[in-house]
Amino acid sequence: MKQQYGLTLLEMMIALSILAITFTFVGPSANQLYQKNLIIGELNHTSSVIQFARHHAINTKNTTIICPTSDFVSCGTDWNSHKMVFVDDNANNILDGDEIILTTLTQTTDVLISGPSSPVQFNFNGASASPATIKICAQDANDTSARGLFISLQGRATVSKDSDNDGIHETNSGTALSCS
C-alpha cells in the first residue's frame, strides 16, 4: 500500500475557513491596538520634549519655546507639522538669527494632533506663559482614542485619564476629550 502525503480539498477548505474566521475577529483588535500604541508613543514623545523645554528654561534661566513649524524658522499653528524647541532670548516668540534650536520633533502623519494657537513658552522659573492643551487622536477621529497633554501655569505637564471608566479620557476639569 502506497502512503500519500498532502491535503484533500475538504481539509484545505476547512483550514482556510478557520483562517478567515480568525482574521475577521483578530484584525480589528490588532488595528485598535496599533492605533492606541501610536497615540501613546506620540503622547510620550511630545511630553518628553515639553519636559526638556521646561528643564532647559530652568537650568539656563532663559525663555524656552516649543511650537509647531513648517520651515524651522517661524512658529505655526498646525501641531501635525514638525515641532521645534528653541531659546527665545528676546521673548518675541520668533526664532531670530542668533537664537538656537535645541531639539526638534518630526512631522506626525499617523495621528492627529491639535494644540494652542500660540507657542508654548516656559519662563526662567519653569512656569508657562499660559496653560495649554495638546490633544492627540487616531486618524479615524474616534473619541475613545483621544489623549490629552495638559500644561499648567506652573509648567507641569500631565496626561489625561479616564476617571469615570467610560472608555473616553477627560480633561482636568472632567470634560470628555473629543476628536471631532
C-alpha positions as CSV (number, residue, x, y, z in Angstrom):
1,M,0.0,0.0,0.0
2,K,1.3,3.4,-1.0
3,Q,1.4,6.2,1.6
4,Q,0.1,9.6,0.5
5,Y,1.2,13.0,1.5
6,G,-0.7,16.2,1.2
7,L,-4.2,17.6,1.9
8,T,-7.5,16.9,0.4
9,L,-9.7,19.7,-0.9
10,L,-12.0,19.4,2.1
11,E,-9.1,19.7,4.6
12,M,-7.8,22.7,2.7
13,M,-11.2,24.4,2.7
14,I,-11.6,23.8,6.5
15,A,-8.2,25.3,7.2
16,L,-8.9,28.4,5.0
17,S,-12.3,28.8,6.8
18,I,-10.6,28.8,10.2
19,L,-8.0,31.3,9.0
20,A,-10.7,33.6,7.6
21,I,-12.7,33.5,10.8
22,T,-9.6,34.2,12.9
23,F,-8.6,37.2,10.8
24,T,-12.2,38.5,10.9
25,F,-12.1,38.7,14.7
26,V,-8.4,39.4,15.3
27,G,-7.8,42.0,12.6
28,P,-9.9,44.9,14.0
29,S,-8.5,44.3,17.5
30,A,-4.9,44.3,16.2
31,N,-5.6,47.6,14.4
32,Q,-7.1,49.2,17.5
33,L,-4.0,48.1,19.5
34,Y,-1.7,49.5,16.8
35,Q,-3.6,52.9,16.9
36,K,-3.5,53.0,20.7
37,N,0.2,52.3,20.7
38,L,0.8,55.1,18.1
39,I,-1.1,57.6,20.2
40,I,0.6,56.6,23.4
41,G,4.0,56.8,21.7
42,E,3.3,60.2,20.3
43,L,2.0,61.4,23.7
44,N,5.1,60.1,25.5
45,H,7.5,61.7,22.9
46,T,5.7,65.1,23.0
47,S,5.6,65.0,26.8
48,S,9.4,64.3,27.0
49,V,10.1,67.2,24.6
50,I,7.9,69.5,26.7
51,Q,9.7,68.4,29.8
52,F,13.1,69.0,28.1
53,A,12.0,72.6,27.2
54,R,10.9,73.3,30.7
55,H,14.0,71.9,32.3
56,H,16.2,73.8,29.9
57,A,14.4,77.1,30.8
58,I,15.0,76.4,34.5
59,N,18.7,75.3,34.1
60,T,19.8,78.1,31.8
61,K,17.4,80.8,33.2
62,N,16.3,81.5,29.6
63,T,12.8,81.7,28.0
64,T,12.3,78.5,26.0
65,I,9.7,78.0,23.3
66,I,8.1,74.8,21.8
67,C,5.9,75.3,18.8
68,P,4.9,73.7,15.5
69,T,6.8,74.8,12.4
70,S,6.9,74.0,8.7
71,D,10.2,75.7,8.0
72,F,12.2,75.6,11.3
73,V,12.3,79.4,11.2
74,S,8.9,80.6,12.3
75,C,6.2,79.1,14.6
76,G,2.9,78.0,13.1
77,T,-0.4,76.7,14.4
78,D,-0.6,73.2,12.8
79,W,0.6,70.8,15.5
80,N,0.7,68.0,12.9
81,S,3.7,69.7,11.5
82,H,7.3,69.5,12.8
83,K,7.9,70.9,16.2
84,M,10.9,72.9,17.4
85,V,12.3,73.9,20.8
86,F,14.4,77.0,20.9
87,V,15.8,79.6,23.3
88,D,14.0,82.8,22.9
89,D,16.4,85.4,24.2
90,N,14.3,88.5,23.4
91,A,10.9,86.8,24.3
92,N,9.3,87.6,20.9
93,N,8.1,84.0,20.2
94,I,10.2,84.1,16.9
95,L,13.4,82.2,16.2
96,D,15.8,85.0,15.4
97,G,19.2,84.6,13.7
98,D,21.2,84.5,16.9
99,E,18.9,82.0,18.7
100,I,19.5,78.3,18.5
101,I,17.2,75.3,18.0
102,L,17.6,72.9,20.9
103,T,15.7,70.0,19.5
104,T,13.0,69.1,17.0
105,L,10.2,66.6,16.6
106,T,9.4,65.2,13.2
107,Q,6.1,65.7,11.4
108,T,3.3,63.3,12.5
109,T,1.3,61.6,9.8
110,D,-0.2,58.6,11.7
111,V,-2.1,60.6,14.3
112,L,-4.0,63.9,14.5
113,I,-2.6,66.5,16.9
114,S,-4.2,69.8,17.9
115,G,-2.8,72.4,20.3
116,P,-2.7,76.0,21.2
117,S,-2.6,78.7,18.5
118,S,0.4,80.3,20.2
119,P,3.7,78.8,21.1
120,V,4.2,77.1,24.5
121,Q,6.6,79.3,26.4
122,F,8.5,78.4,29.5
123,N,10.0,81.2,31.6
124,F,13.2,81.1,33.6
125,N,11.5,79.6,36.6
126,G,9.8,76.8,34.6
127,A,6.4,78.4,34.6
128,S,4.4,78.5,31.4
129,A,3.2,81.8,30.0
130,S,-0.3,80.4,29.6
131,P,-1.9,77.0,30.2
132,A,-2.1,74.8,27.1
133,T,-3.8,71.5,26.0
134,I,-2.3,69.3,23.3
135,K,-4.8,66.7,22.1
136,I,-3.7,63.5,20.2
137,C,-6.2,61.4,18.3
138,A,-6.2,58.5,15.8
139,Q,-6.7,59.1,12.1
140,D,-10.3,57.9,12.3
141,A,-11.1,60.6,14.9
142,N,-12.6,58.1,17.3
143,D,-13.2,59.7,20.7
144,T,-12.1,56.6,22.6
145,S,-8.6,57.1,21.2
146,A,-8.3,60.8,22.3
147,R,-5.5,61.6,24.7
148,G,-4.6,64.9,26.2
149,L,-1.4,66.5,27.4
150,F,-2.1,69.5,29.8
151,I,0.5,72.1,30.6
152,S,-0.4,74.1,33.7
153,L,0.7,77.7,34.6
154,Q,3.4,76.2,36.8
155,G,4.7,74.4,33.7
156,R,3.8,70.9,34.8
157,A,2.7,68.5,32.1
158,T,0.1,66.0,32.9
159,V,-1.6,63.3,30.8
160,S,-5.3,62.8,30.5
161,K,-7.1,60.0,32.4
162,D,-10.3,58.0,32.1
163,S,-11.5,58.8,35.6
164,D,-15.1,57.6,35.1
165,N,-14.1,54.4,33.2
166,D,-16.4,55.0,30.2
167,G,-13.5,54.5,27.7
168,I,-13.1,58.2,27.0
169,H,-10.3,60.3,28.6
170,E,-11.2,63.6,30.2
171,T,-9.7,67.0,30.7
172,N,-8.5,68.1,34.1
173,S,-12.0,69.6,34.6
174,G,-13.7,66.3,33.9
175,T,-14.9,67.2,30.3
176,A,-14.6,64.3,27.9
177,L,-12.0,64.7,25.2
178,S,-13.4,64.8,21.7
179,C,-11.6,64.2,18.4
180,S,-14.2,65.9,16.3
